[in-house]
């Protein structure tokens, strides 16, 4: 199965648009437990509630060799019917991006990855060649300082547009294999609305709910496509650290279920 087939299958089976961010720090998990065993417990507790998992590479790279081993094992442990998005934010000149794409998709075995578009198409293209894999282009990130660059006005096709709109337009042109999506934070709901209206069929990965304070209802209302799908709502800390005690897996399950059910409630309240 390719990424979209896995995603749609998990959305349908689990009635979920929730992605659990596996941003696992050794100092925040139960004493004496390995990162992989923690992730394994989280996955076991939530696999019937999610549409995807998203490990953030920074938390694993910071742990050195042991962390990278935990990352590899985690990716391989996720059920094959659920896609794994590597939050790697990779991009470089062409031959380096070729190596990055091989590392992410062939060696680690990810179904999708977050990609930085700052270097332009030749840096993004290697991630798009395999039609079974998927690239989420950083468009309007959830952090406050994203506006430093992403809100800058640019002359494009005879109009002044904020840079994030230009990125979305470019990404839509690159989407010839139907394997390109966008990252748009829940912390910027009006921008999310603008992007969805301009790009009705693209999949949008939405970080920023939970710990970052994004408005979930607006993210759902403004983000979903005409089929009330098309978004992947990521939550990391709110779920995996719902409890710091021995009941962490059960607490993570409750948090993931609450988020799934809240999203589904908003979907049910939307007009057709």
Residue frames as qw, qx, qy, qz and C-alpha x, y, z in Angstrom:
[[0.000, 0.886, 0.463, 0.000, 0.00, 0.00, 0.00],
 [0.354, 0.455, -0.060, 0.815, 1.10, 3.54, -0.65],
 [0.101, -0.029, -0.488, 0.867, 0.81, 6.33, 1.91],
 [0.448, -0.066, -0.068, -0.889, -2.67, 7.51, 0.89],
 [0.707, -0.137, -0.626, -0.299, -4.04, 3.97, 0.85],
 [0.475, -0.132, -0.711, 0.502, -2.66, 3.35, 4.35],
 [0.059, 0.002, 0.297, -0.953, -3.96, 6.69, 5.58],
 [0.564, -0.107, -0.261, -0.776, -7.45, 6.25, 4.19],
 [0.677, -0.138, -0.721, -0.060, -7.60, 2.70, 5.51],
 [0.354, -0.135, -0.645, 0.664, -6.64, 3.79, 9.02],
 [0.241, -0.044, 0.091, -0.965, -9.02, 6.76, 8.93],
 [0.659, -0.135, -0.443, -0.592, -11.87, 4.48, 7.94],
 [0.666, -0.138, -0.722, 0.124, -11.09, 1.60, 10.29],
 [0.400, -0.230, -0.562, 0.687, -10.34, 3.69, 13.37],
 [0.048, -0.870, -0.444, -0.210, -12.75, 6.55, 12.59],
 [0.526, -0.692, -0.034, 0.493, -9.85, 8.84, 13.32],
 [0.461, 0.819, -0.035, 0.339, -7.97, 11.88, 12.03],
 [0.494, -0.832, 0.252, -0.007, -5.54, 11.76, 14.97],
 [0.729, 0.439, -0.407, 0.332, -1.79, 11.40, 14.59],
 [0.706, -0.693, 0.000, 0.147, 0.24, 10.64, 17.72],
 [0.351, 0.814, -0.390, 0.250, 3.57, 12.45, 17.78],
 [0.916, -0.281, -0.161, 0.237, 6.20, 10.15, 19.25],
 [0.221, 0.796, -0.290, 0.482, 8.44, 12.96, 20.54],
 [0.863, -0.450, -0.229, 0.041, 9.97, 10.82, 23.23],
 [0.119, 0.758, -0.477, 0.430, 12.54, 12.23, 25.65],
 [0.636, -0.020, -0.726, 0.260, 14.31, 9.78, 28.02],
 [0.112, 0.078, -0.541, 0.830, 14.03, 12.20, 30.94],
 [0.490, -0.064, 0.068, -0.867, 10.24, 12.33, 30.64],
 [0.782, -0.051, -0.525, -0.332, 9.47, 8.62, 30.61],
 [0.829, -0.536, 0.041, -0.151, 9.32, 6.20, 33.57],
 [0.168, -0.745, 0.646, -0.017, 12.71, 5.59, 35.16],
 [0.484, -0.256, 0.835, 0.054, 14.46, 2.50, 33.88],
 [0.699, 0.506, 0.494, -0.103, 12.31, 2.21, 30.75],
 [0.412, -0.089, 0.510, 0.750, 13.88, 2.37, 27.31],
 [0.284, 0.373, -0.131, -0.874, 12.61, 4.79, 24.69],
 [0.355, 0.047, -0.786, -0.505, 11.57, 1.92, 22.45],
 [0.187, -0.311, -0.909, 0.203, 9.66, 0.15, 25.21],
 [0.129, 0.452, 0.363, -0.805, 7.87, 3.41, 26.01],
 [0.349, 0.299, -0.403, -0.792, 6.96, 3.93, 22.35],
 [0.273, -0.063, -0.935, -0.216, 5.86, 0.30, 22.06],
 [0.035, -0.409, -0.784, 0.466, 3.49, 0.74, 25.00],
 [0.238, 0.461, 0.077, -0.851, 2.07, 3.95, 23.51],
 [0.348, 0.205, -0.660, -0.633, 1.54, 2.28, 20.13],
 [0.193, -0.189, -0.962, 0.031, -0.08, -0.79, 21.70],
 [0.030, 0.465, 0.632, -0.619, -2.44, 1.49, 23.63],
 [0.249, 0.607, 0.080, -0.750, -3.45, 3.73, 20.74],
 [0.142, -0.149, 0.779, 0.593, -3.17, 1.78, 17.47],
 [0.090, 0.512, 0.835, 0.181, -6.96, 1.41, 17.17],
 [0.053, -0.831, -0.390, 0.392, -7.49, 5.16, 17.70],
 [0.148, -0.678, 0.276, 0.665, -5.16, 6.84, 15.21],
 [0.748, 0.650, 0.108, -0.081, -4.65, 7.40, 11.51],
 [0.634, 0.600, -0.304, 0.382, -0.86, 7.89, 11.73],
 [0.684, -0.618, -0.052, 0.384, 2.20, 8.15, 13.96],
 [0.408, 0.841, -0.105, 0.340, 4.83, 10.88, 13.67],
 [0.747, -0.439, -0.075, 0.494, 8.21, 10.49, 15.37],
 [0.141, 0.980, -0.137, 0.036, 10.18, 13.74, 15.49],
 [0.837, 0.304, -0.285, 0.354, 13.77, 12.93, 14.55],
 [0.063, 0.735, -0.372, 0.563, 15.29, 15.55, 16.85],
 [0.692, -0.538, 0.299, -0.377, 14.35, 13.63, 19.99],
 [0.989, -0.005, 0.108, 0.098, 16.06, 10.48, 18.69],
 [0.627, 0.591, -0.195, 0.469, 19.12, 12.12, 17.17],
 [0.206, -0.790, 0.327, -0.477, 19.75, 13.89, 20.49],
 [0.843, -0.415, 0.304, -0.159, 20.19, 10.47, 22.11],
 [0.061, -0.603, 0.758, 0.240, 22.97, 9.39, 19.75],
 [0.272, 0.171, -0.898, -0.300, 23.26, 5.79, 18.55],
 [0.078, 0.246, 0.902, -0.345, 20.77, 4.47, 21.08],
 [0.360, 0.499, 0.272, -0.740, 18.21, 7.01, 19.98],
 [0.423, 0.409, -0.531, -0.609, 18.58, 6.17, 16.31],
 [0.153, 0.013, -0.988, -0.034, 18.22, 2.48, 17.12],
 [0.207, 0.386, 0.704, -0.559, 15.02, 3.31, 19.03],
 [0.410, 0.491, -0.101, -0.762, 13.74, 5.26, 16.02],
 [0.344, 0.250, -0.807, -0.409, 14.36, 2.36, 13.62],
 [0.073, -0.146, -0.967, 0.194, 12.71, -0.12, 15.97],
 [0.278, 0.425, 0.466, -0.725, 9.75, 2.17, 16.58],
 [0.442, 0.410, -0.346, -0.719, 9.06, 2.68, 12.88],
 [0.363, 0.142, -0.885, -0.254, 9.19, -1.07, 12.29],
 [0.033, 0.184, 0.883, -0.430, 6.92, -1.81, 15.24],
 [0.432, 0.299, 0.137, -0.840, 4.03, 0.35, 14.03],
 [0.660, 0.317, 0.674, -0.097, 1.35, -1.86, 12.41],
 [0.342, -0.013, 0.605, 0.719, 1.88, -2.03, 8.65],
 [0.100, 0.672, 0.668, 0.304, -1.63, -0.69, 8.03],
 [0.197, -0.932, -0.208, 0.221, -0.88, 2.61, 9.80],
 [0.580, 0.659, -0.073, 0.473, 1.38, 5.16, 8.08],
 [0.608, -0.569, -0.106, 0.543, 4.44, 6.62, 9.79],
 [0.303, 0.906, 0.041, 0.294, 5.39, 10.23, 9.07],
 [0.708, -0.174, -0.169, 0.663, 8.99, 11.10, 9.82],
 [0.037, -0.993, -0.114, 0.011, 9.18, 14.65, 11.13],
 [0.778, -0.114, 0.139, 0.601, 12.65, 15.21, 9.71],
 [0.124, 0.950, 0.060, -0.282, 12.25, 18.57, 7.90],
 [0.650, -0.209, 0.471, 0.558, 14.90, 17.56, 5.38],
 [0.537, 0.828, 0.159, 0.031, 16.06, 19.40, 2.25],
 [0.422, -0.602, 0.392, 0.553, 19.35, 20.24, 0.51],
 [0.312, 0.556, -0.508, -0.579, 20.86, 20.45, -2.96],
 [0.810, 0.203, -0.294, -0.464, 19.80, 17.70, -5.32],
 [0.649, 0.226, -0.720, 0.099, 22.32, 14.93, -4.68],
 [0.005, -0.167, 0.729, -0.664, 22.11, 15.44, -0.91],
 [0.641, 0.029, 0.211, -0.738, 18.32, 15.33, -1.04],
 [0.769, 0.199, -0.550, -0.258, 18.62, 12.10, -3.01],
 [0.391, 0.170, -0.813, 0.397, 20.58, 10.65, -0.09],
 [0.308, -0.068, 0.505, -0.803, 18.09, 12.01, 2.44],
 [0.759, 0.090, -0.138, -0.630, 15.20, 10.45, 0.51],
 [0.694, 0.180, -0.697, -0.008, 16.97, 7.10, 0.40],
 [0.144, 0.158, -0.759, 0.615, 17.68, 7.25, 4.13],
 [0.442, -0.006, 0.365, -0.819, 14.13, 8.17, 5.09],
 [0.791, 0.185, -0.070, -0.579, 12.16, 5.97, 2.75],
 [0.796, 0.277, -0.534, -0.062, 14.42, 3.00, 2.03],
 [0.380, 0.264, -0.742, 0.484, 16.61, 2.61, 5.12],
 [0.213, -0.054, 0.603, -0.767, 14.29, 3.75, 7.91],
 [0.028, -0.309, -0.929, -0.200, 11.14, 2.69, 6.07],
 [0.175, 0.396, 0.371, -0.821, 8.97, 5.76, 6.56],
 [0.367, 0.589, 0.703, 0.155, 5.78, 6.25, 4.58],
 [0.164, 0.899, 0.211, 0.346, 6.06, 10.04, 4.57],
 [0.572, -0.237, -0.207, 0.757, 8.32, 12.86, 5.73],
 [0.016, 0.949, 0.195, -0.246, 8.21, 16.58, 6.40],
 [0.666, 0.246, 0.244, 0.661, 10.22, 18.53, 3.84],
 [0.151, -0.722, -0.067, 0.672, 11.61, 22.07, 3.90],
 [0.610, 0.660, 0.384, 0.211, 10.91, 23.85, 0.57],
 [0.166, -0.892, 0.078, 0.413, 13.37, 26.73, 1.14],
 [0.341, -0.418, 0.619, 0.571, 15.87, 25.47, -1.46],
 [0.497, 0.434, -0.283, -0.696, 13.25, 25.05, -4.18],
 [0.906, 0.177, -0.036, -0.382, 12.07, 22.25, -6.42],
 [0.662, 0.434, -0.606, 0.074, 15.34, 20.47, -7.16],
 [0.028, -0.341, 0.777, -0.529, 15.79, 19.94, -3.41],
 [0.651, 0.012, 0.435, -0.622, 12.22, 18.63, -3.03],
 [0.713, 0.349, -0.404, -0.454, 12.02, 16.49, -6.18],
 [0.315, 0.277, -0.904, 0.085, 13.97, 13.46, -4.85],
 [0.256, 0.042, 0.778, -0.573, 11.32, 12.96, -2.16],
 [0.626, 0.360, 0.159, -0.673, 8.56, 12.86, -4.79],
 [0.337, 0.395, -0.748, -0.413, 9.98, 10.29, -7.20],
 [0.097, -0.100, -0.986, 0.090, 8.62, 7.28, -5.34],
 [0.405, -0.337, -0.351, -0.774, 4.85, 7.52, -5.87],
 [0.656, -0.405, -0.638, 0.002, 4.20, 5.28, -2.85],
 [0.455, -0.298, -0.409, 0.733, 5.85, 7.75, -0.48],
 [0.043, -0.886, -0.406, -0.220, 4.58, 11.17, 0.59],
 [0.423, 0.097, -0.196, 0.879, 6.10, 14.59, 1.26],
 [0.189, -0.870, -0.444, 0.100, 4.55, 17.13, 3.63],
 [0.421, 0.471, 0.000, 0.775, 5.87, 20.55, 2.62],
 [0.289, -0.481, -0.439, 0.702, 6.40, 23.04, 5.46],
 [0.120, 0.639, 0.468, 0.599, 3.95, 25.81, 4.63],
 [0.258, -0.698, 0.085, -0.663, 2.64, 27.67, 7.71],
 [0.526, 0.009, -0.761, 0.380, 4.33, 26.30, 10.77],
 [0.493, -0.696, -0.512, -0.102, 2.73, 26.40, 14.21],
 [0.559, -0.360, -0.282, 0.692, 5.46, 28.28, 16.10],
 [0.012, -0.892, -0.245, 0.379, 5.16, 32.02, 16.76],
 [0.176, -0.670, 0.384, 0.610, 8.29, 33.04, 14.86],
 [0.546, 0.297, 0.703, 0.346, 7.17, 31.25, 11.69],
 [0.255, 0.909, 0.320, -0.077, 5.78, 34.65, 10.72],
 [0.331, -0.688, 0.311, 0.567, 9.32, 36.04, 10.48],
 [0.099, -0.256, 0.715, 0.643, 9.56, 34.60, 6.96],
 [0.167, 0.328, 0.909, 0.195, 6.34, 32.81, 6.13],
 [0.131, 0.809, 0.502, -0.277, 4.23, 35.99, 6.33],
 [0.188, -0.470, 0.295, 0.810, 6.56, 38.10, 4.19],
 [0.607, 0.670, 0.240, -0.354, 4.84, 39.50, 1.11],
 [0.445, -0.213, 0.667, 0.559, 6.22, 38.26, -2.21],
 [0.481, 0.505, -0.217, -0.683, 5.51, 39.31, -5.77],
 [0.321, -0.042, 0.932, 0.161, 4.14, 36.19, -7.46],
 [0.199, 0.443, 0.794, 0.365, 2.14, 35.95, -10.68],
 [0.015, 0.511, 0.271, 0.816, 1.43, 39.67, -10.62],
 [0.547, -0.721, -0.241, -0.351, 0.14, 39.73, -7.04],
 [0.009, -0.529, 0.651, -0.545, 1.55, 40.37, -3.61],
 [0.855, -0.289, -0.363, -0.231, 1.09, 37.19, -1.59],
 [0.531, -0.677, 0.486, -0.154, 2.46, 36.03, 1.77],
 [0.153, 0.508, -0.836, -0.138, 5.25, 33.52, 1.31],
 [0.418, -0.008, 0.875, -0.243, 3.23, 30.64, 2.81],
 [0.681, 0.536, 0.277, -0.415, 0.64, 31.07, 0.03],
 [0.440, 0.686, -0.519, -0.259, 3.38, 30.91, -2.59],
 [0.145, -0.335, 0.927, -0.088, 4.75, 27.74, -0.97],
 [0.588, 0.251, 0.683, -0.353, 1.29, 26.17, -1.12],
 [0.629, 0.672, -0.050, -0.387, 0.89, 27.15, -4.76],
 [0.248, 0.612, -0.738, -0.135, 4.28, 25.69, -5.65],
 [0.340, -0.153, 0.902, -0.219, 3.52, 22.51, -3.71],
 [0.691, 0.419, 0.429, -0.404, 0.29, 22.07, -5.64],
 [0.561, 0.696, -0.352, -0.278, 2.24, 22.31, -8.90],
 [0.054, 0.494, -0.867, 0.048, 4.67, 19.66, -7.64],
 [0.583, -0.034, 0.684, -0.437, 1.79, 17.33, -6.78],
 [0.559, 0.349, -0.516, -0.548, 1.72, 15.53, -10.13],
 [0.417, 0.075, -0.906, 0.016, 2.03, 12.12, -8.46],
 [0.628, -0.566, -0.244, -0.476, -0.58, 12.96, -5.81],
 [0.802, -0.260, -0.404, 0.354, 2.03, 12.51, -3.08],
 [0.264, 0.251, -0.232, 0.902, 2.47, 16.07, -1.81],
 [0.351, -0.770, -0.533, -0.022, 0.75, 17.59, 1.22],
 [0.098, 0.694, -0.155, 0.696, 1.18, 20.66, 3.38],
 [0.467, -0.337, -0.611, 0.543, 2.05, 21.40, 7.01],
 [0.126, -0.584, -0.113, -0.794, -0.17, 24.13, 8.43],
 [0.196, -0.027, -0.747, 0.634, -0.38, 24.83, 12.15],
 [0.244, -0.669, -0.698, -0.076, -3.63, 24.95, 14.10],
 [0.325, -0.560, -0.260, 0.716, -2.27, 28.11, 15.72],
 [0.047, 0.296, -0.285, -0.911, -2.99, 29.98, 12.46],
 [0.442, 0.409, 0.781, -0.162, -6.62, 29.10, 11.68],
 [0.414, 0.781, 0.089, -0.458, -7.27, 31.92, 9.20],
 [0.121, 0.606, -0.684, -0.387, -4.24, 30.94, 7.17],
 [0.308, 0.016, 0.951, 0.013, -5.41, 27.32, 7.31],
 [0.482, 0.613, 0.519, -0.351, -8.79, 28.39, 5.96],
 [0.315, 0.779, -0.276, -0.467, -7.17, 30.33, 3.13],
 [0.031, -0.426, 0.864, 0.266, -4.96, 27.39, 2.17],
 [0.399, 0.219, 0.884, -0.106, -7.81, 24.87, 2.24],
 [0.480, 0.715, 0.290, -0.418, -9.99, 27.08, 0.06],
 [0.278, 0.749, -0.458, -0.390, -7.18, 27.47, -2.46],
 [0.269, 0.353, -0.889, -0.111, -6.17, 23.80, -2.38],
 [0.753, -0.197, 0.108, -0.618, -9.30, 21.75, -1.74],
 [0.961, 0.079, -0.232, -0.130, -7.77, 18.34, -2.41],
 [0.436, 0.506, -0.628, 0.398, -4.40, 18.44, -0.69],
 [0.749, -0.446, -0.462, 0.161, -3.75, 16.55, 2.55],
 [0.012, -0.777, 0.265, -0.570, -2.86, 18.90, 5.41],
 [0.664, -0.192, -0.582, 0.427, -0.82, 17.85, 8.43],
 [0.231, -0.805, -0.057, -0.543, -1.91, 20.03, 11.34],
 [0.543, -0.110, -0.581, 0.596, 0.40, 20.41, 14.36],
 [0.025, 0.308, -0.159, 0.938, -0.20, 22.88, 17.14],
 [0.653, -0.528, -0.274, -0.469, -3.23, 21.52, 19.00],
 [0.827, -0.358, -0.358, 0.244, -2.80, 20.63, 22.65],
 [0.610, -0.456, -0.141, 0.632, 0.35, 22.02, 24.23],
 [0.302, 0.061, 0.235, 0.922, 0.73, 24.81, 21.64],
 [0.144, 0.451, 0.446, -0.760, -2.82, 26.02, 22.16],
 [0.147, 0.007, -0.594, -0.791, -4.29, 25.73, 18.68],
 [0.591, 0.124, 0.303, -0.737, -8.09, 25.83, 18.39],
 [0.311, 0.002, 0.938, 0.151, -9.20, 22.30, 17.53],
 [0.447, 0.624, 0.587, -0.257, -12.68, 23.23, 16.34],
 [0.305, 0.836, -0.161, -0.426, -11.36, 25.85, 13.94],
 [0.138, -0.459, 0.812, 0.332, -8.66, 23.45, 12.73],
 [0.382, 0.251, 0.889, 0.039, -11.34, 20.91, 11.87],
 [0.383, 0.764, 0.401, -0.329, -13.84, 23.40, 10.44],
 [0.231, 0.860, -0.260, -0.374, -11.26, 25.18, 8.31],
 [0.179, -0.541, 0.780, 0.258, -9.03, 22.23, 7.46],
 [0.592, 0.138, 0.794, -0.012, -11.18, 19.33, 6.29],
 [0.031, 0.087, -0.643, -0.760, -11.92, 18.76, 2.62],
 [0.564, -0.044, -0.232, -0.791, -15.33, 18.26, 1.03],
 [0.733, -0.108, -0.659, -0.129, -15.39, 14.65, 2.29],
 [0.581, -0.743, 0.153, -0.295, -14.72, 15.80, 5.86],
 [0.910, -0.178, 0.082, 0.366, -11.26, 14.26, 5.65],
 [0.537, 0.709, -0.021, 0.456, -7.98, 15.54, 4.26],
 [0.125, -0.811, 0.390, -0.417, -6.41, 16.52, 7.59],
 [0.777, -0.099, -0.539, 0.310, -4.09, 14.75, 9.99],
 [0.329, -0.853, 0.091, -0.395, -4.28, 16.33, 13.45],
 [0.670, 0.195, -0.574, 0.429, -1.04, 15.75, 15.30],
 [0.501, -0.777, 0.157, -0.347, -0.74, 15.75, 19.08],
 [0.621, 0.317, -0.632, 0.338, 2.41, 14.68, 20.90],
 [0.108, 0.235, -0.656, 0.709, 2.94, 15.88, 24.46],
 [0.581, -0.171, 0.150, -0.782, -0.77, 16.04, 25.27],
 [0.922, 0.008, -0.250, -0.296, -1.04, 12.30, 24.55],
 [0.777, 0.190, -0.540, 0.261, 2.25, 10.57, 25.28],
 [0.264, 0.139, -0.587, 0.753, 2.82, 12.49, 28.53],
 [0.505, -0.536, -0.316, -0.598, -0.81, 12.50, 29.68],
 [0.773, -0.627, 0.051, -0.077, 0.56, 10.76, 32.77],
 [0.253, 0.707, -0.629, 0.202, 4.10, 10.56, 34.07],
 [0.594, -0.373, 0.627, -0.340, 3.28, 7.54, 36.21],
 [0.292, -0.125, 0.937, 0.143, 3.06, 3.81, 35.62],
 [0.474, 0.553, 0.656, -0.196, -0.35, 4.32, 34.02],
 [0.004, 0.528, -0.308, -0.792, 1.15, 6.38, 31.17],
 [0.016, 0.038, 0.843, 0.537, -0.08, 4.04, 28.43],
 [0.007, -0.602, -0.795, 0.075, -3.64, 3.98, 29.72],
 [0.027, -0.739, -0.198, 0.643, -3.58, 7.76, 30.11],
 [0.037, -0.330, 0.554, 0.764, -2.24, 8.12, 26.56],
 [0.030, 0.324, 0.892, 0.315, -5.08, 5.95, 25.31],
 [0.008, -0.737, -0.590, 0.330, -7.65, 8.10, 27.08],
 [0.048, -0.655, 0.106, 0.746, -6.09, 11.29, 25.70],
 [0.038, -0.126, 0.737, 0.663, -5.97, 9.93, 22.14],
 [0.008, 0.484, 0.866, 0.121, -9.56, 8.72, 22.39],
 [0.024, -0.750, -0.389, 0.535, -10.73, 12.06, 23.76],
 [0.012, -0.504, 0.352, 0.789, -9.04, 13.89, 20.90],
 [0.022, 0.108, 0.864, 0.491, -10.47, 11.50, 18.31],
 [0.014, -0.609, -0.788, 0.089, -13.96, 11.80, 19.76],
 [0.024, -0.712, -0.173, 0.680, -13.76, 15.59, 19.97],
 [0.002, 0.295, -0.575, -0.763, -12.72, 15.80, 16.32],
 [0.035, -0.287, -0.902, -0.320, -15.54, 13.45, 15.32],
 [0.009, -0.687, -0.595, 0.417, -18.00, 15.56, 17.32],
 [0.040, 0.603, -0.139, -0.784, -16.94, 18.68, 15.41],
 [0.013, 0.079, -0.792, -0.605, -17.24, 16.77, 12.12],
 [0.008, -0.478, -0.878, -0.021, -20.77, 15.65, 13.01],
 [0.005, -0.735, -0.391, 0.554, -21.78, 19.23, 13.82],
 [0.082, -0.343, 0.414, 0.839, -20.52, 20.58, 10.49],
 [0.656, 0.515, 0.177, -0.522, -23.00, 21.27, 7.74],
 [0.755, 0.140, 0.570, 0.293, -22.74, 18.94, 4.78]]
